[in-house]
Amino acid sequence: QVRLVESGGGSVQSGGSLRLSCTASGVTGTSDCMAWFRQVPGKAREGVASIDGYGGIYYANSVKDRFTISQDNAKHTLYLQLNSLSPEDTARYYCAADPEGPYYSGGYYCLHTPVGYNYWGQGTQVTISS
């Protein structure tokens, strides 16, 4: 049974930083695809960043150069460093795991959409004020 628990959300002013953590238990292997998604009420959940155990990392264009995804396999913890935050980053942030990934098509990759991620945390709220 995979269980994901996020923490680290909060309220900060525009330009500030936060560090989100996701502690995983029951994850099958260090090469699994792990990802961060975010969602605001009334909108679809969007992929923010993903990482796999082979060093593959993906960022959505909206967060590239501002957010950094990383993982500590020894601690079974996934991180998301959020810098230069703006009110547009306000959302509930979710950690997700896809033990079937990464996938191969000329190179390894993780999915960037919620479909395929079978395991989810409860989310942590990030609120940015201007």
Secondary structure by P-SEA (a helix, b strand, c coil): cbbbbbcbbbbbcccbbbbbbbbbccccccccccbbbbbcccccccccccccccbbbbbcccccccbbbbbcccccbbbbbbcccccccccbbbbbbcccccccccbbbbbcccccccccccbbbbbbcc
